Amino acid sequence: MPRKIARILIALRKIRRRLQGVDVLRVWILAVVIGIAAAYGVIAFRFAIDAVSSLAFGEDEGGVVSGASSLTAWRAWAAPVIGGFVVSGLLFLAHRFQWLAGGRGQGVADVIEARAVSGGNISLRAGLAAATVSAVSIGAGGSAGREGPAVHLGATIASILYRKLGFTAKHRRALLGCGAAAAVSASFNAPVAGVLFALEVILGNYALSVFGPIAAASVSAAIITRIHLGDFPAFAPPEYGVIGTIDVPLAALLGVFCGLVASGFLQTVERMTVGVREFAQKRNISYLLLPPIGGVIVGLIGVFYPEVFGVGYEAVTKALNGDYTIHLLAILVLMKGVATAVTLSCRFGGGVFSPGLVIGAFMGAAFGAGLSELFPDVTASPVYYAMIGMGAVSGAILGAPISTTLIAFELTGEYGITISLMVAVAIATLITQWTCGKSFFHWQLSRRGYDLSEGPQGIILKTMRVREVMEKMPPGAPLPAEAERLEAGQSLGEALAKLNEAEEHGLPVVDPSDENQVVGYLSRVKALAAYNRALIEENIEHHT
């Protein structure tokens, strides 16, 4: 008899291994499908931005600076204002039909939240509505990036594809990362950076089990993008001369300045967002009026400095080609930062990665031009420092030094700046973390009550509910009014805090609809055991 039981157990283990192999194959196949679908979604998104930009400025998104410069001041100013009214109308409809929570656009932070909190689920309506709002916002001149909305769109496509196929929560999170990686790959033509962005920013781990599917999705997206849009870097920088030994310490110095600029940008966005919200509440101003107001301000800045309009990649190309003076570059660093802060605080859609690249290019070009004037023929050209500034500022803002370093490489096709860029990005990120404490995405999540800066434990305590852990009990006598109790809908963190405060080993649990009706019992031991199991599962997922 014992031998028969042992054989049965061995057979069950073999079946389980085979089923796991089938699951892995399904994940890989779907990862490729997600990569292809996300690539087409991002291409459509870029075409939508180009269409709106052509209506607003007479040029597609790649020529918005030239298009705005050729318009009259009144016409250039009106573009983001009209765009603001259109965005308000879209936000009203999205809120009216409950497509977008809180009447706001969505981006990378929402994808991280979906991965950490809601099991990787993103609504199709929310994804399409957010992409539409962002396309109008950016195309009409809002100073924001297209990569954040593209990542959200890619994650939405992934969520729709895997939602009804019976994947485990672990596989859903990995496939969500596939959508994000594919979107970055398609948006930047940067497959390596897409993989590392998904691992570093979205999933927050480098587990071997998720690397393969994410790489497959990213490569698939890059192939589709190159078939339709060609294989070339976003920027083609001119020659920057010979790099001397002095350029590495100078790049480190540039990293310090970039860190300060990134910190100032993050603090400006945070304070302006909070200030605009408080002002609107005190004056009883509807959030629907914020996009047109923001359009007025961005339009006024853009009349004098059209480089702030849109994604800003044309301005980066001009900076790399040396078309701007040091004085103008310094002004553009400030104006682009202010315009982006206004855009984001007034509920336009868009991300911060492209503004980070643009501000960094201006900063680096100004730094390099100053060195060339002070020490002619001693240091590398301003082009070299402009490329370093792009990676340093954007990496510090996003809190993603590894993936942004690779994106800077793949955007420019220049790997000769490797050492200097890594040094500058590391220093800029260190300064930003020291002064601000959080990256842009973690700041956004902290405003929603989630703290991911110290690992998964905070999320577990906030998202695990008492009803999931308690021992259920049949309805009994009503609980006395003065007795201590827990509610079934409370978080595990709140329950543990209440147990500590009451100095009890356990408390009865009541139904939220009837605070006197006991439906269960939660002991401190059971709560801590559930918390430990969740931590162990997270640890296994992050390291296997």
HELIX and SHEET records of a PDB file:
HELIX    1   1 PRO A    2  PHE A   57  1                                  56    
HELIX    2   2 GLU A   61  GLY A   63  5                                   3    
HELIX    3   3 VAL A   64  SER A   70  1                                   7    
HELIX    4   4 ALA A   73  ARG A   96  1                                  24    
HELIX    5   5 ALA A  101  GLY A  103  5                                   3    
HELIX    6   6 VAL A  108  ALA A  116  1                                   9    
HELIX    7   7 LEU A  124  GLY A  139  1                                  16    
HELIX    8   8 GLU A  147  TYR A  162  1                                  16    
HELIX    9   9 ALA A  169  PHE A  188  1                                  20    
HELIX   10  10 PRO A  191  PHE A  197  1                                   7    
HELIX   11  11 ALA A  198  LEU A  203  3                                   6    
HELIX   12  12 LEU A  208  LEU A  229  1                                  22    
HELIX   13  13 ASP A  247  LYS A  282  1                                  36    
HELIX   14  14 TYR A  287  LEU A  289  5                                   3    
HELIX   15  15 LEU A  290  PHE A  304  1                                  15    
HELIX   16  16 PRO A  306  VAL A  308  5                                   3    
HELIX   17  17 TYR A  313  LEU A  320  1                                   8    
HELIX   18  18 ILE A  326  SER A  345  1                                  20    
HELIX   19  19 PHE A  353  LEU A  374  1                                  22    
HELIX   20  20 PRO A  382  LEU A  398  1                                  17    
HELIX   21  21 PRO A  401  THR A  412  1                                  12    
HELIX   22  22 THR A  418  CYS A  436  1                                  19    
HELIX   23  23 PHE A  440  ARG A  447  1                                   8    
HELIX   24  24 GLN A  457  THR A  463  1                                   7    
HELIX   25  25 VAL A  466  VAL A  469  1                                   4    
HELIX   26  26 LEU A  492  ALA A  502  1                                  11    
HELIX   27  27 ARG A  524  HIS A  543  1                                  20    
SHEET    1   A 4 GLU A 471  LYS A 472  0                                        
SHEET    2   A 4 ASP A 514  SER A 523 -1                                        
SHEET    3   A 4 GLY A 506  ASP A 511 -1                                        
SHEET    4   A 4 LEU A 486  GLU A 487  1                                        
END                                                                             
